Amino acid sequence: MKRGYRIVHEPMLLEYLNKTYPPGSWRTNVRLGRPSPELEALARTPAERRMLAITTFIADAVVVLPDSVDIVECLVRPEWWKVSQLKIYGHLFGTTEEYREHWRKPRRLLIVAAVTNDFCEWWARTEGVAWVTYRPIWLDEYAAATAARAMTPPTVALPGEEERP
């Protein structure tokens, strides 16, 4: 039986953002950073400079609140490495011209995850990233049709208390 591609990441993210933040405070699929100076030097027109945005990173969501900014990555599968990716986004936010007026606001890096375990949450905490487990009931059908190994977080032992940061 052939399984088709099913988009679940974006509906989950939108549902979480709608339930958590005020309307109009967030955007999804946000380009962060600026193109390399070498590419910018080659762009001759404003349209060409705008086109360079395709060379930058894309965060799942950026939420601008009156006193802070949340940069959000949404995970349906236990992709623990997204913690490092999110940290990069946090740095790039401070170079994204569109958000210049918000550069000085405190930033919270946030993973919204459908599946988690102690390792995933520990790694996020260690790296200064907030972790929220959010699993809409409708996601159970997707999880049941997905290979168990793809939905199972790593099960390694955590460092002992004396080794934890």
C-alpha positions as CSV (number, residue, x, y, z in Angstrom):
1,M,0.0,0.0,0.0
2,K,1.4,3.3,-1.0
3,R,1.3,6.0,1.6
4,G,0.9,9.6,0.5
5,Y,2.7,12.6,2.0
6,R,0.6,14.1,4.7
7,I,1.3,17.6,6.1
8,V,0.9,17.6,9.9
9,H,3.7,19.9,11.0
10,E,2.0,23.1,9.9
11,P,-1.5,22.5,11.2
12,M,0.0,21.5,14.6
13,L,2.1,24.6,14.7
14,L,-0.8,26.9,13.7
15,E,-3.1,25.3,16.3
16,Y,-0.5,25.8,19.0
17,L,0.2,29.5,18.0
18,N,-3.6,30.3,17.9
19,K,-4.1,28.8,21.3
20,T,-1.0,30.4,22.9
21,Y,-0.4,33.9,21.4
22,P,-2.5,37.0,20.7
23,P,-3.7,37.3,17.1
24,G,-1.4,39.2,14.8
25,S,1.7,38.6,17.1
26,W,3.2,35.8,15.0
27,R,4.3,34.8,11.5
28,T,5.2,31.4,10.2
29,N,8.0,30.3,7.8
30,V,10.1,33.4,8.6
31,R,13.3,34.0,6.8
32,L,16.1,34.8,9.2
33,G,19.6,36.2,8.7
34,R,21.0,38.1,5.7
35,P,22.5,36.9,2.5
36,S,26.3,36.9,2.3
37,P,28.0,40.2,1.4
38,E,29.3,38.6,-1.8
39,L,25.8,37.9,-3.0
40,E,24.5,41.3,-1.9
41,A,27.2,43.0,-3.9
42,L,26.0,41.2,-7.0
43,A,22.4,42.3,-6.6
44,R,21.8,45.5,-8.7
45,T,18.1,46.1,-8.1
46,P,15.8,46.0,-5.1
47,A,14.0,43.0,-6.7
48,E,17.3,41.1,-6.9
49,R,18.1,42.0,-3.3
50,R,14.7,40.6,-2.2
51,M,15.3,37.5,-4.2
52,L,18.4,36.8,-2.2
53,A,16.2,36.0,0.8
54,I,15.9,32.4,-0.5
55,T,19.5,31.9,0.6
56,T,18.7,32.4,4.3
57,F,17.3,30.1,7.0
58,I,13.6,29.6,7.7
59,A,12.2,29.5,11.3
60,D,8.8,27.8,11.8
61,A,7.5,30.9,13.6
62,V,8.5,34.2,15.1
63,V,6.3,35.7,17.7
64,V,6.8,39.4,18.5
65,L,5.3,40.3,21.9
66,P,5.4,43.8,23.5
67,D,8.4,42.9,25.7
68,S,10.0,39.8,24.1
69,V,10.3,37.7,21.0
70,D,9.7,33.9,20.8
71,I,11.4,32.0,18.0
72,V,9.6,28.7,17.6
73,E,10.4,25.3,16.0
74,C,7.6,22.7,15.8
75,L,8.4,19.0,15.9
76,V,6.1,16.1,15.1
77,R,8.9,13.6,15.3
78,P,11.6,13.5,18.0
79,E,14.2,15.5,16.1
80,W,16.4,16.5,19.0
81,W,18.9,18.2,16.8
82,K,16.4,20.9,16.1
83,V,17.6,22.4,19.4
84,S,20.9,23.4,17.8
85,Q,19.1,24.7,14.7
86,L,16.9,26.9,16.9
87,K,20.0,28.3,18.6
88,I,21.3,29.4,15.2
89,Y,17.9,31.1,14.5
90,G,18.2,33.0,17.7
91,H,21.5,34.4,16.6
92,L,20.3,35.2,13.1
93,F,17.3,37.0,14.4
94,G,19.7,39.8,15.5
95,T,20.8,40.3,11.9
96,T,17.4,40.2,10.2
97,E,16.7,43.7,9.1
98,E,13.0,43.3,9.1
99,Y,13.1,42.8,12.9
100,R,15.6,45.5,13.7
101,E,13.3,47.4,16.1
102,H,13.0,44.1,18.1
103,W,16.7,43.1,18.3
104,R,17.1,44.3,21.9
105,K,14.1,42.5,23.2
106,P,14.8,39.3,25.2
107,R,14.5,36.2,23.0
108,R,13.0,32.9,24.0
109,L,13.9,29.9,21.9
110,L,11.0,27.4,22.0
111,I,10.5,23.9,20.7
112,V,6.9,22.7,20.5
113,A,7.1,18.9,20.3
114,A,4.5,16.2,19.7
115,V,6.7,13.6,21.3
116,T,9.4,13.9,23.9
117,N,11.4,12.1,26.5
118,D,13.9,12.9,29.3
119,F,16.8,13.1,26.8
120,C,15.1,15.6,24.5
121,E,14.0,17.8,27.3
122,W,17.4,17.6,29.0
123,W,19.2,18.5,25.8
124,A,16.9,21.6,25.3
125,R,17.3,22.7,28.9
126,T,21.1,22.2,28.7
127,E,21.2,24.5,25.6
128,G,18.9,27.1,27.1
129,V,15.9,26.2,24.9
130,A,12.4,26.0,26.2
131,W,10.5,22.8,25.5
132,V,6.7,22.4,25.4
133,T,5.0,19.1,24.7
134,Y,1.9,19.7,22.6
135,R,0.1,16.8,21.0
136,P,-3.3,17.4,19.4
137,I,-5.6,14.4,19.5
138,W,-5.8,14.3,15.7
139,L,-2.1,13.6,15.5
140,D,-2.6,10.1,16.9
141,E,-3.9,8.9,13.6
142,Y,-0.7,10.1,11.9
143,A,1.5,8.6,14.6
144,A,-0.2,5.2,14.2
145,A,0.5,5.2,10.5
146,T,4.1,6.1,10.9
147,A,6.9,3.7,11.6
148,A,7.4,3.4,15.4
149,R,11.2,4.1,15.1
150,A,10.4,7.4,13.5
151,M,8.2,8.4,16.4
152,T,10.4,7.1,19.2
153,P,12.7,9.6,20.9
154,P,16.3,8.5,21.6
155,T,16.5,6.4,24.8
156,V,20.0,7.0,26.0
157,A,20.9,7.4,29.7
158,L,21.3,11.0,30.8
159,P,24.6,12.1,32.4
160,G,24.6,11.7,36.2
161,E,23.6,14.6,38.3
162,E,27.3,15.4,39.0
163,E,27.9,15.6,35.2
164,R,25.0,17.8,34.3
165,P,25.5,21.5,33.7
